[in-house]
Amino acid sequence: MESVQTFISDVINDKLWLVISFLLLGAGIYFGARTIVVQLRMIPEMFRSVGEKPAHGQTDEKGISAFKAFTISAASRVGTGNVAGVAVAITVGGPGAVFWMWVIAVIGGATAFVESTLAQLWKTRNADGSYRGGPAYYMTRGLNARWLAVVFAFAITFTYGFVYNSIQSNSIAESMSESFGQDAMWFKVAIGAVLAFITALIIFGGVQRIADFTQVIVPVMAIAYVVIGILVVALNIKEVPGMIGEIVGSALGFREVAGATLGQAFLMGMRRGLFSNEAGEGSAPNAAATATVSHPVKQGLVQTLGVYFDTILVCSITAFIILLNNPTYGEEVQGATLTQQSLAAEVGGWGVHFITIILFFLAFSSVIGNTYLAQANIEYFTESKAVMATFRLVVLACVFLGAIGSVPLVWALGDTFAAIMVLINLIAIVPLAGIAVKLLANFSAQKAKGYDPIFHEDMLPGIKNVECWDGSDPVTHRDGQIVRSV
């Protein structure tokens, strides 16, 4: 098993991620330039969009609000990457890895905007009136490349439904083993069985139950973790400038870090940053497409905010907690246990159990979010109930098996499949970026006139294969009327 992990990490991932990292940075810079740095100049609008309710008091019981779509994607984003993934990045790449996580978040914000805006534009309507969509849909309808959509749908189904869910359950098992001081196989088997059982109770309930679950649990778990993290950082505020200096200095080569090279810092920061915020991976657009909003750009802005919330805030707190306790670099890959031990060193032994509880909810909500993202792509191929039931049963098997697997192997597999998804998704969104730019211009023109932006397909007549922006949704009306021009 160790030889398999070494081959995947050293032979495949190191070479593959050297290419993917520069592709991600290049694409993010390109999208930032085309949108005039939308990820920074429209931050206030992001906060307005995430809390927006349908205009004129109109609601769609079958629809998903902007906030619910945000929490579905946040359930996938905010998980083990924020607690265990940051620890993995630091132990392998040193503190400099955190700097590159910040970089990929800020630059990737533009990528997140483009992919989620496109997903909203080319979403489709289900029989019950709700929406679904994502990369498979904009690849088919926008790029006219169904073959690429098929490849991507298979990739995301396998990656999120199976590999990423294994990572989540693995981190839960690791943290519980540390918390209970029990590393026996029977203990991990028991954890895996319990996780599979409670996952089954949720995922067989459908997207609305997923949305309801994540809407409640994601804010609670995130706030609890952030509050404790901020308190720890505040109590050690004098150490923060030194830690930031260490992060930036080691990332840029100004400070040498034993056991971690500049290359390791860059690659690990890119990998863990992407795993955490998913900008450019094509996962969040699946959740973005489910939202009932008046203009596609609004979900692009909401999902960009999700990237910042995940990496700039939550991951940074974890990094500061770990760095306060001077971890060793480049020797052994450590995950959740390092974060547990670091917090316990600051607040006492209860910190270990606190991380166990928080990680359980973070990771478990990610399992739910991941499963939804995967099943949305299953629906691209077929609406067969038998196929969906089979898929969900395999998800349960992966949740169980992930709990008993090794930490380095499951993370290595996650990196490999994440890279494949990025490559496929970038092939689609780079040539389609011009359409997202036109939608942003349409949105901005309406804002300049003092309007709450709405969209109708007639506003951009050159765009083909648009299904859901014909004016039939009440939230796209202004004063009860369908508007066909800015």
C-alpha positions as CSV (number, residue, x, y, z in Angstrom):
1,M,0.0,0.0,0.0
2,E,2.9,2.4,0.8
3,S,4.4,1.8,-2.6
4,V,1.2,2.6,-4.3
5,Q,0.9,5.9,-2.3
6,T,4.5,6.7,-3.1
7,F,4.0,6.1,-6.9
8,I,0.8,8.3,-6.9
9,S,2.5,11.1,-4.9
10,D,6.0,11.2,-6.3
11,V,5.6,9.9,-9.9
12,I,2.1,11.2,-10.9
13,N,1.1,14.1,-8.6
14,D,4.4,16.0,-8.5
15,K,4.6,16.2,-12.3
16,L,0.9,16.7,-12.9
17,W,0.5,19.4,-10.3
18,L,3.5,21.4,-11.6
19,V,1.4,21.8,-14.8
20,I,-2.0,22.3,-13.1
21,S,-0.7,24.9,-10.7
22,F,0.5,27.2,-13.5
23,L,-2.7,26.6,-15.5
24,L,-4.8,27.6,-12.5
25,L,-2.8,30.8,-11.9
26,G,-2.8,31.6,-15.6
27,A,-6.5,31.1,-15.9
28,G,-7.2,33.2,-12.8
29,I,-5.1,36.1,-14.0
30,Y,-6.8,35.9,-17.4
31,F,-10.3,35.9,-15.9
32,G,-9.3,38.7,-13.5
33,A,-8.1,40.9,-16.4
34,R,-11.2,40.2,-18.5
35,T,-13.6,41.0,-15.6
36,I,-11.5,44.0,-14.3
37,V,-10.7,42.2,-11.1
38,V,-14.3,41.4,-10.3
39,Q,-13.2,39.2,-7.3
40,L,-12.0,42.4,-5.5
41,R,-13.9,45.3,-6.7
42,M,-17.4,43.8,-6.2
43,I,-16.9,42.3,-2.7
44,P,-19.8,44.5,-1.3
45,E,-22.1,43.2,-4.0
46,M,-21.2,39.7,-3.0
47,F,-22.6,40.2,0.5
48,R,-25.8,41.7,-0.9
49,S,-26.3,38.8,-3.3
50,V,-25.8,36.0,-0.7
51,G,-28.6,37.3,1.5
52,E,-31.0,38.2,-1.3
53,K,-34.6,37.0,-1.3
54,P,-36.9,36.8,-4.3
55,A,-38.3,40.2,-5.2
56,H,-41.9,41.3,-4.4
57,G,-42.2,38.5,-1.7
58,Q,-42.4,35.8,-4.4
59,T,-40.9,32.5,-3.5
60,D,-40.6,29.2,-5.3
61,E,-41.1,26.3,-2.9
62,K,-39.2,24.0,-5.3
63,G,-36.3,26.4,-5.8
64,I,-33.1,26.9,-3.9
65,S,-32.3,30.3,-2.5
66,A,-29.0,32.0,-3.1
67,F,-28.1,31.4,0.5
68,K,-29.0,27.7,0.3
69,A,-26.9,27.3,-2.8
70,F,-24.1,29.0,-1.0
71,T,-24.4,26.6,1.9
72,I,-24.5,23.5,-0.3
73,S,-21.2,24.6,-2.0
74,A,-19.8,25.6,1.4
75,A,-20.6,22.2,2.8
76,S,-18.3,20.8,0.1
77,R,-15.7,23.5,0.5
78,V,-15.5,23.8,4.3
79,G,-14.4,20.4,5.4
80,T,-11.3,18.5,6.1
81,G,-9.3,20.8,3.8
82,N,-9.7,23.5,6.4
83,V,-8.6,21.5,9.4
84,A,-6.6,18.5,8.2
85,G,-5.6,19.8,4.7
86,V,-3.9,22.8,6.1
87,A,-2.0,20.6,8.5
88,V,-0.9,18.4,5.6
89,A,0.2,21.4,3.6
90,I,2.3,22.8,6.5
91,T,4.0,19.6,7.5
92,V,5.0,18.9,3.9
93,G,5.6,22.4,2.4
94,G,6.3,24.4,5.5
95,P,4.6,27.7,6.4
96,G,5.1,29.0,2.9
97,A,2.4,26.7,1.7
98,V,-0.2,28.9,3.4
99,F,0.9,31.9,1.3
100,W,0.2,30.0,-1.9
101,M,-3.2,28.9,-0.5
102,W,-3.9,32.7,-0.1
103,V,-2.7,33.4,-3.7
104,I,-4.8,30.7,-5.3
105,A,-7.8,31.9,-3.4
106,V,-7.5,35.6,-4.4
107,I,-6.6,34.8,-8.0
108,G,-9.0,31.9,-8.2
109,G,-11.9,34.1,-7.1
110,A,-12.2,35.3,-10.7
111,T,-12.3,31.7,-11.9
112,A,-15.0,30.9,-9.4
113,F,-17.0,33.8,-10.6
114,V,-16.8,32.8,-14.3
115,E,-17.6,29.1,-13.8
116,S,-20.6,29.7,-11.5
117,T,-22.0,32.5,-13.7
118,L,-21.9,30.2,-16.7
119,A,-23.6,27.4,-14.7
120,Q,-26.5,29.8,-13.9
121,L,-26.9,30.8,-17.5
122,W,-27.1,27.3,-18.9
123,K,-29.0,25.6,-16.1
124,T,-32.0,23.4,-16.8
125,R,-35.4,23.0,-15.1
126,N,-36.5,19.8,-13.4
127,A,-40.0,18.4,-13.7
128,D,-40.8,19.8,-10.2
129,G,-39.8,23.3,-11.1
130,S,-36.4,23.2,-9.4
131,Y,-33.1,23.8,-11.2
132,R,-29.9,21.8,-11.9
133,G,-26.8,22.5,-13.9
134,G,-23.0,22.8,-13.8
135,P,-20.0,22.2,-16.1
136,A,-21.6,19.3,-17.9
137,Y,-24.4,21.6,-19.0
138,Y,-22.3,24.6,-20.1
139,M,-19.9,22.2,-21.9
140,T,-22.9,20.8,-23.8
141,R,-24.9,23.9,-24.4
142,G,-22.3,26.6,-24.4
143,L,-19.3,24.9,-25.9
144,N,-21.2,22.3,-28.0
145,A,-18.9,19.6,-26.7
146,R,-21.0,16.8,-25.2
147,W,-18.0,14.5,-25.3
148,L,-16.2,16.8,-22.9
149,A,-19.3,17.0,-20.7
150,V,-19.4,13.2,-20.5
151,V,-15.8,13.0,-19.5
152,F,-16.3,15.7,-16.8
153,A,-19.5,14.2,-15.4
154,F,-17.7,10.8,-15.0
155,A,-14.7,12.6,-13.4
156,I,-16.7,14.6,-10.8
157,T,-19.0,11.7,-10.0
158,F,-16.0,9.5,-9.2
159,T,-13.9,12.3,-7.5
160,Y,-16.6,13.7,-5.3
161,G,-18.9,10.8,-4.8
162,F,-16.1,8.3,-4.0
163,V,-12.6,9.7,-3.5
164,Y,-13.4,13.0,-1.7
165,N,-16.0,11.3,0.5
166,S,-13.3,8.7,1.5
167,I,-11.0,11.6,2.5
168,Q,-13.8,13.1,4.7
169,S,-14.5,9.9,6.6
170,N,-10.8,9.2,6.9
171,S,-10.3,12.5,8.7
172,I,-13.2,11.9,11.0
173,A,-11.8,8.5,11.9
174,E,-8.3,10.0,12.4
175,S,-9.6,12.7,14.7
176,M,-11.7,10.4,16.7
177,S,-8.8,8.0,17.2
178,E,-6.8,10.8,18.6
179,S,-9.6,12.0,20.8
180,F,-10.4,8.6,22.3
181,G,-6.8,7.3,22.3
182,Q,-7.9,4.3,20.3
183,D,-6.1,3.4,17.0
184,A,-7.3,-0.2,16.7
185,M,-8.9,-1.3,13.4
186,W,-12.1,-2.4,15.0
187,F,-12.6,1.2,16.2
188,K,-12.2,2.6,12.7
189,V,-14.5,0.0,11.3
190,A,-17.1,1.0,13.9
191,I,-16.7,4.6,13.0
192,G,-17.0,3.8,9.3
193,A,-20.2,1.8,9.8
194,V,-21.8,4.6,11.8
195,L,-20.9,7.3,9.3
196,A,-22.3,5.2,6.4
197,F,-25.5,4.7,8.3
198,I,-26.2,8.4,9.1
199,T,-25.1,9.3,5.5
200,A,-27.7,7.0,4.2
201,L,-30.4,8.7,6.2
202,I,-29.5,12.1,4.6
203,I,-28.6,11.3,0.9
204,F,-31.7,9.2,0.2
205,G,-33.8,12.3,1.1
206,G,-33.0,14.4,-2.0
207,V,-31.6,17.8,-2.7
208,Q,-34.1,19.8,-0.6
209,R,-33.3,17.8,2.5
210,I,-29.6,18.3,1.7
211,A,-30.1,22.0,1.4
212,D,-32.1,22.2,4.6
213,F,-29.4,20.2,6.5
214,T,-26.5,22.3,5.2
215,Q,-28.3,25.6,5.8
216,V,-28.4,24.8,9.5
217,I,-25.2,22.9,10.2
218,V,-22.7,24.8,8.0
219,P,-23.0,28.2,9.7
220,V,-23.1,26.6,13.2
221,M,-20.0,24.5,12.7
222,A,-18.1,27.3,10.9
223,I,-18.9,30.0,13.4
224,A,-17.9,27.7,16.3
225,Y,-14.5,26.9,14.8
226,V,-13.9,30.5,13.7
227,V,-14.8,32.0,17.1
228,I,-12.4,29.6,19.0
229,G,-9.7,30.2,16.4
230,I,-10.0,34.0,16.6
231,L,-9.9,33.8,20.4
232,V,-6.7,31.8,20.2
233,V,-5.1,34.2,17.7
234,A,-6.3,37.2,19.8
235,L,-4.6,35.8,22.9
236,N,-1.4,35.5,20.9
237,I,-1.8,38.6,18.8
238,K,1.9,39.6,19.3
239,E,2.9,36.4,17.5
240,V,0.8,37.1,14.4
241,P,3.2,39.6,12.6
242,G,6.0,37.1,13.1
243,M,3.9,34.2,11.7
244,I,2.8,36.3,8.7
245,G,6.5,37.1,8.1
246,E,7.4,33.5,8.3
247,I,4.6,32.5,5.9
248,V,5.6,35.1,3.3
249,G,9.3,34.8,3.9
250,S,9.4,31.0,3.5
251,A,7.1,31.2,0.4
252,L,9.4,33.6,-1.4
253,G,12.7,32.2,-0.3
254,F,13.6,34.9,2.2
255,R,13.6,32.4,5.1
256,E,14.9,28.9,4.9
257,V,12.7,26.2,6.5
258,A,14.3,22.9,7.4
259,G,12.7,20.0,5.7
260,A,10.5,22.0,3.3
261,T,11.7,23.4,0.0
262,L,10.3,26.3,-2.0
263,G,8.9,23.9,-4.6
264,Q,7.1,21.9,-1.9
265,A,5.6,25.0,-0.4
266,F,4.3,26.1,-3.8
267,L,2.9,22.7,-4.9
268,M,1.4,21.9,-1.5
269,G,-0.2,25.3,-1.2
270,M,-1.7,24.9,-4.7
271,R,-3.0,21.4,-4.0
272,R,-4.4,22.1,-0.6
273,G,-5.8,25.5,-1.6
274,L,-7.7,23.9,-4.5
275,F,-8.9,21.1,-2.4
276,S,-10.2,23.6,0.2
277,N,-11.8,26.3,-2.0
278,E,-12.4,24.3,-5.3
279,A,-12.1,27.4,-7.5
280,G,-11.7,26.2,-11.1
281,E,-12.4,22.6,-10.3
282,G,-16.0,22.7,-11.6
283,S,-17.7,21.5,-8.4
284,A,-19.3,24.7,-6.9
285,P,-21.1,25.5,-10.2
286,N,-23.3,22.4,-9.7
287,A,-24.6,24.0,-6.5
288,A,-24.7,27.5,-8.0
289,A,-26.9,26.3,-10.8
290,T,-29.6,25.2,-8.4
291,A,-30.3,28.8,-7.1
292,T,-33.3,30.8,-8.0
293,V,-31.9,34.2,-8.7
294,S,-32.8,37.2,-10.9
295,H,-29.4,37.4,-12.7
296,P,-26.7,34.8,-13.4
297,V,-24.0,37.1,-12.1
298,K,-25.4,37.1,-8.6
299,Q,-24.5,33.4,-8.1
300,G,-21.1,34.1,-9.6
301,L,-20.5,36.7,-6.9
302,V,-21.9,34.4,-4.2
303,Q,-19.6,31.6,-5.1
304,T,-16.6,34.0,-5.2
305,L,-17.4,35.0,-1.6
306,G,-17.4,31.3,-0.7
307,V,-13.8,31.0,-1.8
308,Y,-12.8,33.8,0.5
309,F,-14.8,32.5,3.4
310,D,-13.2,29.1,3.0
311,T,-9.5,29.9,2.5
312,I,-8.8,33.5,3.6
313,L,-10.7,33.1,6.8
314,V,-11.1,29.5,7.9
315,C,-7.8,28.1,6.5
316,S,-5.8,31.0,7.9
317,I,-7.2,30.5,11.4
318,T,-6.1,26.8,11.2
319,A,-2.7,27.8,10.0
320,F,-2.1,30.3,12.8
321,I,-3.2,27.8,15.4
322,I,-0.7,25.3,14.0
323,L,2.2,27.7,13.5
324,L,1.8,29.0,17.1
325,N,3.2,25.6,18.2
326,N,6.3,25.4,16.0
327,P,5.5,22.2,14.1
328,T,8.2,20.2,12.3
329,Y,8.3,20.2,8.6
330,G,9.1,17.7,5.9
331,E,9.3,14.6,8.1
332,E,5.9,13.0,8.5
333,V,2.6,13.9,6.8
334,Q,0.2,14.9,9.6
335,G,-3.5,15.8,9.3
336,A,-6.2,16.4,11.8
337,T,-4.1,15.2,14.7
338,L,-1.7,18.1,14.3
339,T,-4.5,20.6,14.4
340,Q,-5.9,18.9,17.5
341,Q,-2.6,18.8,19.3
342,S,-1.9,22.5,18.4
343,L,-5.2,23.7,19.7
344,A,-4.9,21.6,22.8
345,A,-1.5,23.2,23.5
346,E,-3.3,26.6,23.6
347,V,-6.6,25.9,25.3
348,G,-6.0,22.6,27.1
349,G,-6.9,19.0,26.6
350,W,-10.5,19.8,25.7
351,G,-9.2,21.3,22.4
352,V,-8.6,17.8,21.1
353,H,-12.2,16.8,21.6
354,F,-13.5,20.2,20.3
355,I,-11.7,19.6,17.0
356,T,-13.1,16.1,16.9
357,I,-16.6,17.5,17.1
358,I,-16.1,20.4,14.7
359,L,-14.3,18.1,12.2
360,F,-17.1,15.6,12.4
361,F,-19.6,18.2,11.3
362,L,-17.3,19.9,8.8
363,A,-16.4,16.6,7.2
364,F,-19.9,15.0,7.4
365,S,-21.5,18.1,5.8
366,S,-18.9,17.8,3.1
367,V,-19.9,14.2,2.5
368,I,-23.5,15.5,2.0
369,G,-22.4,18.3,-0.3
370,N,-20.0,16.1,-2.3
371,T,-22.8,13.6,-2.8
372,Y,-25.1,16.2,-4.1
373,L,-22.5,17.5,-6.6
374,A,-21.9,14.0,-7.9
375,Q,-25.5,13.1,-8.2
376,A,-26.3,16.3,-10.1
377,N,-24.0,14.9,-12.8
378,I,-25.5,11.4,-12.6
379,E,-28.8,13.2,-13.6
380,Y,-27.0,14.6,-16.6
381,F,-26.8,11.1,-18.0
382,T,-30.0,9.5,-16.6
383,E,-32.9,10.0,-14.2
384,S,-33.1,6.3,-13.5
385,K,-33.9,5.7,-9.9
386,A,-32.1,2.4,-10.0
387,V,-28.9,4.1,-11.2
388,M,-29.1,6.7,-8.6
389,A,-29.7,4.2,-5.8
390,T,-26.7,2.2,-7.0
391,F,-24.6,5.3,-7.0
392,R,-25.6,6.2,-3.4
393,L,-24.8,2.6,-2.2
394,V,-21.3,3.0,-3.7
395,V,-21.0,6.3,-1.9
396,L,-21.8,4.6,1.4
397,A,-19.2,1.9,0.7
398,C,-16.5,4.6,0.1
399,V,-17.5,6.4,3.3
400,F,-17.0,3.2,5.1
401,L,-13.7,2.2,3.4
402,G,-12.3,5.7,3.8
403,A,-12.5,5.5,7.5
404,I,-10.1,2.5,7.6
405,G,-7.7,3.7,4.9
406,S,-4.3,5.4,5.3
407,V,-4.0,9.2,5.5
408,P,-1.3,9.7,2.8
409,L,-3.0,7.4,0.2
410,V,-6.5,9.0,0.3
411,W,-5.0,12.5,0.0
412,A,-2.8,11.4,-2.9
413,L,-5.8,10.0,-4.7
414,G,-7.7,13.2,-4.1
415,D,-4.9,15.3,-5.6
416,T,-4.8,13.2,-8.7
417,F,-8.5,13.4,-9.5
418,A,-8.7,17.1,-8.6
419,A,-6.1,17.8,-11.2
420,I,-8.1,15.9,-13.8
421,M,-11.2,17.9,-13.0
422,V,-9.4,21.2,-13.2
423,L,-7.9,20.4,-16.6
424,I,-11.3,19.4,-18.1
425,N,-13.1,22.4,-16.6
426,L,-10.5,25.0,-17.8
427,I,-10.8,23.6,-21.3
428,A,-14.5,24.8,-21.2
429,I,-14.5,28.0,-19.2
430,V,-11.5,29.7,-20.9
431,P,-13.3,30.0,-24.3
432,L,-16.6,30.7,-22.6
433,A,-15.2,33.5,-20.5
434,G,-16.4,36.2,-22.9
435,I,-20.0,35.4,-22.2
436,A,-19.5,35.7,-18.5
437,V,-17.9,39.1,-19.2
438,K,-21.0,40.2,-21.2
439,L,-23.3,39.1,-18.4
440,L,-21.2,41.1,-15.9
441,A,-21.5,44.2,-18.2
442,N,-25.3,43.7,-18.4
443,F,-25.4,43.4,-14.6
444,S,-23.3,46.5,-14.1
445,A,-25.3,48.6,-16.6
446,Q,-28.5,47.9,-14.6
447,K,-26.8,48.6,-11.3
448,A,-25.6,52.0,-12.7
449,K,-29.3,52.9,-13.5
450,G,-30.3,52.1,-9.9
451,Y,-32.1,48.8,-10.8
452,D,-31.9,45.5,-9.0
453,P,-30.4,43.5,-12.0
454,I,-32.6,40.9,-13.7
455,F,-31.8,38.9,-16.8
456,H,-33.8,37.7,-19.8
457,E,-32.3,35.8,-22.8
458,D,-33.3,38.6,-25.2
459,M,-30.8,40.9,-23.4
460,L,-28.0,39.0,-25.0
461,P,-29.5,37.5,-28.2
462,G,-26.3,36.0,-29.5
463,I,-26.2,33.3,-26.8
464,K,-27.7,30.0,-27.8
465,N,-29.3,27.0,-26.0
466,V,-30.5,29.1,-23.0
467,E,-33.4,27.3,-21.4
468,C,-34.3,29.0,-18.1
469,W,-34.1,32.7,-18.7
470,D,-37.3,33.1,-20.8
471,G,-39.1,35.3,-18.2
472,S,-41.2,32.5,-16.7
473,D,-39.5,32.7,-13.3
474,P,-41.2,35.5,-11.3
475,V,-37.8,36.6,-9.8
476,T,-36.7,37.8,-13.2
477,H,-39.6,40.2,-13.5
478,R,-39.4,43.9,-12.6
479,D,-42.6,45.4,-11.2
480,G,-44.5,42.3,-12.3
481,Q,-43.4,42.7,-15.9
482,I,-40.9,40.7,-18.1
483,V,-38.0,43.0,-19.1
484,R,-36.3,42.3,-22.4
485,S,-33.7,45.0,-22.4
486,V,-31.4,46.8,-20.0
